[in-house]
Amino acid sequence: MIRIDAVWLAVEPLDMRAGIETALARVIKVFGEARAHHAYLFANRRANRIKVLVHDGIGIWLCARRLHQGSFTWAAHSAGNSIPITSEQLQALVIGLPWHRIGTEATIRIA
């Protein structure tokens, strides 16, 4: 099992033809470094495909997922270049659920 301590979502789209080297270069550009036991998520422009790059402390894993219908709920550009998400949110995201409504983000507050 791959240990993941933190999950980061990149807001800008990634060309899904990108391999490990290109994805790793994007991680370093957006996040500054690829930290061990961190996962970095990218989507294409239509948000119907995602790639996840994980540095497991020894090597790099690159995984892809494609939805046959619909699209993944993705962060808006107003959120910045990247945002951290929880493992609960990651689990919801990869099956196509609105991950941003899980956890503290679902809290209703009076402005």
C-alpha positions as semicolon CSV with decimal commas, in nm:
position;residue;x (nm);y (nm);z (nm)
1;M;0,000;0,000;0,000
2;I;0,125;0,347;-0,085
3;R;0,135;0,585;0,212
4;I;-0,011;0,929;0,138
5;D;0,019;1,193;0,408
6;A;-0,102;1,495;0,208
7;V;-0,301;1,548;-0,110
8;W;-0,269;1,856;-0,331
9;L;-0,493;1,957;-0,619
10;A;-0,348;2,166;-0,903
11;V;-0,600;2,408;-1,051
12;E;-0,444;2,454;-1,396
13;P;-0,520;2,175;-1,647
14;L;-0,256;1,922;-1,754
15;D;-0,227;1,760;-2,096
16;M;-0,323;1,398;-2,030
17;R;-0,055;1,279;-2,275
18;A;0,199;1,387;-2,012
19;G;0,418;1,112;-1,873
20;I;0,601;1,091;-1,543
21;E;0,873;1,342;-1,636
22;T;0,629;1,608;-1,759
23;A;0,393;1,557;-1,463
24;L;0,687;1,574;-1,219
25;A;0,809;1,896;-1,383
26;R;0,459;2,043;-1,342
27;V;0,452;1,939;-0,974
28;I;0,782;2,117;-0,914
29;K;0,661;2,425;-1,106
30;V;0,327;2,449;-0,921
31;F;0,418;2,317;-0,575
32;G;0,790;2,398;-0,558
33;E;0,893;2,039;-0,485
34;A;0,767;1,681;-0,490
35;R;0,758;1,572;-0,127
36;A;0,771;1,209;-0,019
37;H;0,430;1,061;0,068
38;H;0,240;1,344;-0,101
39;A;-0,006;1,303;-0,389
40;Y;-0,054;1,569;-0,657
41;L;-0,370;1,575;-0,870
42;F;-0,419;1,724;-1,216
43;A;-0,717;1,727;-1,453
44;N;-0,752;1,795;-1,823
45;R;-0,946;2,100;-1,951
46;R;-1,279;1,912;-1,967
47;A;-1,216;1,764;-1,621
48;N;-1,323;1,418;-1,736
49;R;-0,972;1,276;-1,677
50;I;-0,734;1,310;-1,386
51;K;-0,375;1,211;-1,321
52;V;-0,228;1,157;-0,977
53;L;0,145;1,171;-0,917
54;V;0,267;1,020;-0,588
55;H;0,622;1,026;-0,455
56;D;0,642;0,723;-0,226
57;G;0,986;0,806;-0,086
58;I;1,163;0,568;-0,326
59;G;1,012;0,638;-0,665
60;I;0,728;0,806;-0,850
61;W;0,383;0,663;-0,926
62;L;0,162;0,812;-1,197
63;C;-0,200;0,700;-1,208
64;A;-0,483;0,805;-1,439
65;R;-0,862;0,790;-1,414
66;R;-1,123;0,869;-1,675
67;L;-1,496;0,915;-1,632
68;H;-1,708;0,773;-1,913
69;Q;-1,987;1,021;-1,839
70;G;-1,983;1,364;-1,677
71;S;-1,678;1,532;-1,528
72;F;-1,487;1,560;-1,204
73;T;-1,570;1,854;-0,980
74;W;-1,258;2,069;-0,996
75;A;-1,138;2,380;-0,814
76;A;-1,195;2,724;-0,965
77;H;-0,900;2,934;-1,081
78;S;-0,990;3,184;-0,809
79;A;-0,868;2,927;-0,554
80;G;-0,505;2,992;-0,656
81;N;-0,262;2,754;-0,826
82;S;-0,313;2,469;-0,582
83;I;-0,520;2,367;-0,282
84;P;-0,479;2,096;-0,020
85;I;-0,756;1,838;0,010
86;T;-0,822;1,568;0,269
87;S;-0,814;1,194;0,207
88;E;-1,195;1,194;0,244
89;Q;-1,219;1,457;-0,028
90;L;-0,979;1,258;-0,249
91;Q;-1,195;0,947;-0,218
92;A;-1,502;1,145;-0,322
93;L;-1,319;1,320;-0,607
94;V;-1,192;1,002;-0,775
95;I;-1,544;0,859;-0,799
96;G;-1,682;1,185;-0,935
97;L;-1,862;1,320;-0,628
98;P;-1,860;1,689;-0,524
99;W;-1,556;1,659;-0,296
100;H;-1,563;2,027;-0,197
101;R;-1,881;1,960;0,005
102;I;-1,712;1,707;0,236
103;G;-1,554;1,789;0,572
104;T;-1,515;2,144;0,700
105;E;-1,597;2,285;0,356
106;A;-1,958;2,172;0,404
107;T;-1,999;2,388;0,716
108;I;-2,264;2,658;0,699
109;R;-2,156;2,987;0,856
110;I;-2,316;3,325;0,905
111;A;-2,113;3,593;0,729
